[in-house]
Amino acid sequence: MTYLYEKAVNPASGLRLHLNENTGGCSPAVLEALRGLTAEMIAFYPDYSDAIAAAGERLGVPDANLLLTNGLDEGILAASVAAVRGAGSRGANAIVIVPAFEMQAACADAAGARVLTVPLGTNFEFPLREVRQAIDPATRIIFITTPHNPTGLLASREAILEIAASAPNATVFVDEAYADFSGVTLLGDPALSLHPNILVGRTFAKAYGIAALRCGALIGPAPLLASIRKVLPPYSLNVAAAVALPVALRDRAYFDWYLDEVRESKRLLYRFLDGAGVPYVRSEANFVLARFGGRSARVCHDMAARGIYLRDRSTSHGCDGCVRITTGVAAHTERCIEALEEVLCAAR
């Protein structure tokens, strides 16, 4: 089977609540920093020292344990290639817990691994026992996303550490793309020193609003990062990302404001869904997965007709009838709720 990430529709206008983006945009300070780019800065290869220092300070990790990447996507691909290299004639397996961010399987497949999928439980429970059963001598990389996409649920620290201990020869890639919203992270956990195969992935696209600049990070032990550096180009971040990242990370007022907006948006959406009798999963991320049942495709279609885009996840494993809704700026969520009221009333 071949895995391929299919890009969602990117409308030129309307309210984009289908890609988990920051609906408030980037910090005004980021725009000011980008205006300061000079002709020489664009002509020269970028220096990353300030970006690395700012990211290390914000994430609480030393430079030696940090690697900046061109979006977390590049980090997933590079980690997959590094894990699969030298697997030998026995080949390499990658374990992906589904449903999942499609890039995980796509990158593992592109790197030459055989992708083994392990489904979440009936109620989206983390499948610890099933993941451990799937581990074998050919396992080279295991993907764990927490908070999970598309459910927004957390994987427990204990489950992650148990998997890492069960697969000492595999990279355990802990995708923390949405950890800014949950406040739960493995970074700084003393147990990481006992598990040199754990690699944490972070992105600055969501809470910091710089998705278009493509900037992510891998955090892990120096030897593991060294194997990944071998498969990465030396200048994968462009100068705009290198200039914007330190500014975005240091604007704590904007970061805190947006996290407050996300929390309020989830509160508003939960209240509406409760009143409408629509089941949903309480999320630790910046989105909510709601189960509209057989109406899911129609709901997404009718919302798009009103210029509001939601993500139909019905074709994802275990997500029949589910729609994922980004919860960003509270005013945007209020617009979404007003439109959903119209759509659901019309459906009746």
C-alpha positions as CSV (number, residue, x, y, z in Angstrom):
1,M,0.0,0.0,0.0
2,T,1.2,3.5,-0.9
3,Y,0.5,6.4,1.5
4,L,0.1,9.9,0.2
5,Y,-0.8,13.1,2.0
6,E,-3.7,14.8,0.2
7,K,-3.8,18.5,0.8
8,A,-7.2,19.9,1.9
9,V,-8.9,22.7,0.0
10,N,-7.2,26.0,0.7
11,P,-9.9,28.6,0.1
12,A,-8.8,32.1,-0.8
13,S,-11.4,33.7,1.4
14,G,-13.8,32.6,4.2
15,L,-13.3,31.2,7.7
16,R,-10.8,28.4,7.7
17,L,-11.7,26.1,10.5
18,H,-10.5,22.9,8.8
19,L,-6.7,22.9,9.1
20,N,-6.1,23.7,12.8
21,E,-4.4,27.0,11.9
22,N,-4.1,30.0,14.2
23,T,-7.3,31.9,13.1
24,G,-6.0,35.2,14.7
25,G,-2.9,35.3,12.5
26,C,0.7,35.9,13.7
27,S,1.8,38.4,16.3
28,P,2.1,42.0,15.0
29,A,5.7,41.9,16.2
30,V,6.4,39.2,13.6
31,L,5.1,41.4,10.8
32,E,7.4,44.2,12.0
33,A,10.4,41.9,12.0
34,L,9.7,40.7,8.5
35,R,9.5,44.3,7.3
36,G,13.0,44.7,8.5
37,L,14.4,42.1,6.1
38,T,17.1,43.7,3.9
39,A,18.3,42.9,0.4
40,E,21.5,41.5,1.8
41,M,19.7,39.3,4.3
42,I,17.7,37.8,1.5
43,A,20.8,37.3,-0.6
44,F,22.9,35.6,2.1
45,Y,22.4,32.1,3.6
46,P,20.6,32.6,6.9
47,D,22.2,32.5,10.4
48,Y,20.2,30.4,12.8
49,S,21.9,31.3,16.1
50,D,19.2,33.7,17.4
51,A,16.4,31.3,16.3
52,I,18.0,28.3,18.0
53,A,18.7,30.3,21.2
54,A,15.1,31.6,21.4
55,A,13.6,28.1,20.7
56,G,15.9,26.5,23.3
57,E,15.0,29.1,25.9
58,R,11.3,28.8,25.2
59,L,11.2,25.0,25.2
60,G,13.7,24.7,28.1
61,V,16.3,22.6,26.2
62,P,20.0,23.1,25.5
63,D,21.1,23.8,21.9
64,A,22.7,20.3,21.7
65,N,19.3,18.7,22.1
66,L,17.4,20.9,19.6
67,L,17.1,20.8,15.8
68,L,15.1,23.3,13.9
69,T,13.3,22.0,10.8
70,N,11.3,23.4,7.8
71,G,8.0,22.8,9.5
72,L,7.4,19.7,11.7
73,D,6.6,17.8,8.4
74,E,10.3,17.9,7.5
75,G,11.1,16.7,11.0
76,I,8.8,13.7,10.6
77,L,10.3,12.9,7.2
78,A,13.9,13.3,8.4
79,A,13.3,11.2,11.5
80,S,11.7,8.5,9.3
81,V,14.7,8.4,6.9
82,A,17.2,8.3,9.7
83,A,15.4,5.5,11.5
84,V,15.1,3.4,8.4
85,R,18.6,3.8,7.0
86,G,20.8,0.7,7.4
87,A,17.8,-1.5,8.3
88,G,19.4,-4.3,6.2
89,S,17.7,-7.1,4.3
90,R,15.1,-7.7,7.1
91,G,13.6,-4.3,6.3
92,A,12.1,-1.8,8.6
93,N,8.6,-1.4,10.1
94,A,6.9,1.8,11.2
95,I,4.0,1.8,13.7
96,V,1.4,4.5,13.2
97,I,-1.6,4.8,15.6
98,V,-4.7,5.5,13.6
99,P,-6.5,7.8,12.9
100,A,-3.4,9.9,12.6
101,F,-1.8,12.9,10.9
102,E,-1.4,11.6,7.4
103,M,2.2,12.7,7.1
104,Q,3.4,10.1,9.6
105,A,2.5,7.1,7.4
106,A,3.3,9.0,4.2
107,C,6.9,9.8,5.4
108,A,7.5,6.4,6.8
109,D,6.4,4.9,3.5
110,A,8.5,7.3,1.5
111,A,11.5,6.3,3.7
112,G,11.0,2.7,2.7
113,A,9.4,1.3,5.9
114,R,6.5,-1.1,6.0
115,V,3.7,0.8,7.7
116,L,1.8,-1.1,10.4
117,T,-1.3,0.7,11.6
118,V,-2.7,0.2,15.2
119,P,-6.2,1.6,15.7
120,L,-7.3,3.5,18.8
121,G,-10.0,1.9,20.9
122,T,-13.7,2.1,20.3
123,N,-13.9,5.2,22.3
124,F,-10.5,6.5,21.1
125,E,-8.7,4.9,24.0
126,F,-4.9,4.7,23.6
127,P,-4.0,1.2,22.4
128,L,-0.9,0.5,24.6
129,R,-1.3,-3.3,24.6
130,E,-1.8,-3.4,20.8
131,V,1.2,-1.2,20.1
132,R,3.4,-3.3,22.3
133,Q,2.2,-6.4,20.5
134,A,3.1,-4.8,17.1
135,I,6.7,-4.2,18.1
136,D,9.2,-6.6,16.6
137,P,12.9,-6.7,15.7
138,A,12.2,-4.8,12.5
139,T,10.4,-1.9,14.2
140,R,12.4,1.3,13.5
141,I,10.0,4.1,14.3
142,I,6.8,4.5,16.3
143,F,4.6,7.6,16.1
144,I,2.6,8.8,19.1
145,T,0.7,12.0,18.9
146,T,-0.3,13.8,22.1
147,P,-2.7,15.6,22.1
148,H,-3.9,13.3,19.4
149,N,-5.1,14.5,16.0
150,P,-8.1,14.4,15.4
151,T,-9.4,13.5,18.8
152,G,-7.5,16.0,21.0
153,L,-6.9,13.3,23.6
154,L,-3.7,12.9,25.6
155,A,-1.5,9.8,25.6
156,S,-0.3,9.2,29.1
157,R,3.4,9.7,30.0
158,E,3.5,6.2,31.4
159,A,2.2,4.6,28.1
160,I,4.9,6.5,26.1
161,L,7.7,5.5,28.4
162,E,6.5,1.8,28.4
163,I,6.5,1.8,24.6
164,A,10.0,3.3,24.5
165,A,11.3,0.7,26.9
166,S,9.7,-2.1,24.8
167,A,11.3,-0.9,21.6
168,P,14.9,0.2,22.5
169,N,16.1,-0.1,18.9
170,A,13.3,2.1,17.5
171,T,12.8,5.9,17.5
172,V,9.7,6.7,19.5
173,F,8.5,9.9,17.8
174,V,6.3,11.9,20.2
175,D,4.4,14.4,18.1
176,E,3.5,17.3,20.4
177,A,2.2,19.7,17.7
178,Y,-0.6,20.7,20.0
179,A,1.1,20.6,23.3
180,D,1.0,24.4,23.7
181,F,-2.7,24.1,24.1
182,S,-2.7,21.2,26.6
183,G,0.3,22.4,28.6
184,V,1.4,18.8,28.9
185,T,4.8,17.9,27.5
186,L,7.6,15.4,27.9
187,L,10.1,18.2,27.7
188,G,12.0,18.5,30.9
189,D,10.9,15.1,32.2
190,P,13.8,13.4,34.0
191,A,12.6,10.1,32.6
192,L,13.8,11.1,29.1
193,S,17.4,10.5,30.2
194,L,16.5,6.9,30.7
195,H,15.1,6.5,27.2
196,P,17.6,7.8,24.5
197,N,15.2,6.6,21.8
198,I,12.5,9.2,22.5
199,L,12.3,12.1,20.0
200,V,9.8,15.0,20.6
201,G,8.4,17.0,17.7
202,R,7.1,20.5,18.1
203,T,5.7,23.1,15.7
204,F,5.4,26.9,15.9
205,A,2.6,26.9,13.3
206,K,-0.4,26.6,15.7
207,A,-0.2,28.7,18.8
208,Y,2.3,31.2,17.3
209,G,0.5,31.6,14.0
210,I,3.5,31.2,11.6
211,A,2.4,28.1,9.7
212,A,3.2,29.7,6.3
213,L,6.8,30.3,7.4
214,R,7.4,26.6,8.0
215,C,9.2,26.2,11.2
216,G,9.3,23.2,13.6
217,A,11.7,21.6,16.0
218,L,12.9,18.2,17.0
219,I,14.1,17.7,20.6
220,G,16.0,14.6,21.7
221,P,19.4,13.3,22.8
222,A,22.4,14.5,20.8
223,P,23.3,11.1,19.2
224,L,19.8,10.7,17.9
225,L,19.7,14.2,16.5
226,A,23.1,13.6,14.9
227,S,21.7,10.7,12.9
228,I,18.9,13.0,11.7
229,R,21.2,15.9,10.8
230,K,22.9,13.6,8.3
231,V,19.7,13.5,6.1
232,L,18.8,17.2,6.4
233,P,20.1,20.0,4.2
234,P,22.2,22.7,6.1
235,Y,19.8,25.6,5.3
236,S,16.3,24.2,5.4
237,L,14.8,27.2,7.2
238,N,14.5,30.3,5.1
239,V,15.6,33.7,6.3
240,A,12.0,34.9,7.0
241,A,11.4,31.9,9.4
242,A,14.8,32.5,11.1
243,V,14.0,36.2,11.7
244,A,10.4,35.7,12.7
245,L,10.8,32.7,15.1
246,P,12.6,34.5,17.9
247,V,10.1,37.4,17.8
248,A,7.1,35.1,17.8
249,L,8.5,33.1,20.7
250,R,9.3,36.2,22.8
251,D,5.8,37.8,22.4
252,R,4.3,36.0,25.4
253,A,1.4,38.4,25.6
254,Y,0.2,37.4,22.1
255,F,0.7,33.7,22.9
256,D,-1.2,33.9,26.2
257,W,-4.0,35.9,24.5
258,Y,-4.5,33.3,21.8
259,L,-4.5,30.4,24.3
260,D,-7.2,32.2,26.2
261,E,-9.2,32.6,23.0
262,V,-8.9,28.8,22.2
263,R,-10.1,27.9,25.7
264,E,-13.1,30.2,25.3
265,S,-13.9,28.9,21.9
266,K,-14.0,25.3,23.2
267,R,-16.3,26.4,26.0
268,L,-18.7,28.0,23.5
269,L,-18.6,25.1,21.1
270,Y,-19.1,22.5,23.9
271,R,-22.2,24.5,25.1
272,F,-23.6,24.6,21.6
273,L,-23.0,20.9,20.8
274,D,-24.5,19.9,24.2
275,G,-27.6,21.9,23.4
276,A,-27.8,20.5,19.9
277,G,-27.4,16.9,21.1
278,V,-24.2,16.4,19.0
279,P,-21.7,14.1,20.7
280,Y,-18.1,15.3,20.8
281,V,-14.7,14.6,22.4
282,R,-13.4,17.0,25.0
283,S,-10.2,18.2,23.5
284,E,-6.8,19.2,24.9
285,A,-5.9,20.8,21.5
286,N,-7.2,23.7,19.4
287,F,-10.0,21.8,17.7
288,V,-13.0,19.7,18.6
289,L,-14.1,16.4,17.0
290,A,-17.9,16.2,16.8
291,R,-20.0,13.3,15.6
292,F,-22.7,14.5,13.3
293,G,-23.4,10.9,12.0
294,G,-24.9,10.6,8.5
295,R,-25.1,14.4,8.3
296,S,-21.4,15.0,8.4
297,A,-20.8,15.5,4.7
298,R,-23.9,17.7,4.3
299,V,-22.9,19.8,7.3
300,C,-19.5,20.4,5.8
301,H,-20.9,21.2,2.4
302,D,-23.5,23.6,3.7
303,M,-21.1,25.3,6.0
304,A,-18.7,25.8,3.1
305,A,-21.5,27.4,1.1
306,R,-21.6,29.9,4.0
307,G,-17.9,30.5,3.7
308,I,-17.0,28.5,6.8
309,Y,-14.8,25.4,6.2
310,L,-14.8,22.4,8.5
311,R,-12.9,19.1,8.2
312,D,-14.9,16.0,7.4
313,R,-13.0,13.1,9.1
314,S,-15.6,10.4,8.3
315,T,-13.2,8.4,6.2
316,S,-10.6,8.2,9.0
317,H,-10.4,5.0,11.0
318,G,-13.0,5.0,13.7
319,C,-14.3,8.5,12.9
320,D,-17.4,7.6,10.9
321,G,-19.7,10.7,10.9
322,C,-17.1,12.9,12.6
323,V,-16.3,16.5,11.8
324,R,-13.2,18.4,13.2
325,I,-13.7,22.0,14.0
326,T,-10.8,24.4,14.7
327,T,-11.3,26.4,17.9
328,G,-9.3,29.6,17.5
329,V,-10.5,33.2,18.0
330,A,-13.7,33.2,20.0
331,A,-15.5,35.6,17.6
332,H,-14.8,33.1,14.8
333,T,-16.2,30.3,16.8
334,E,-19.4,32.4,17.4
335,R,-19.7,32.8,13.7
336,C,-19.3,29.1,13.2
337,I,-22.0,28.3,15.8
338,E,-24.5,30.7,14.2
339,A,-24.0,29.0,10.9
340,L,-24.2,25.6,12.4
341,E,-27.5,26.5,14.0
342,E,-28.8,27.4,10.5
343,V,-27.4,24.2,8.9
344,L,-28.8,21.9,11.6
345,C,-32.2,23.6,11.6
346,A,-32.4,23.3,7.8
347,A,-31.4,19.6,8.0
348,R,-34.4,18.9,10.3
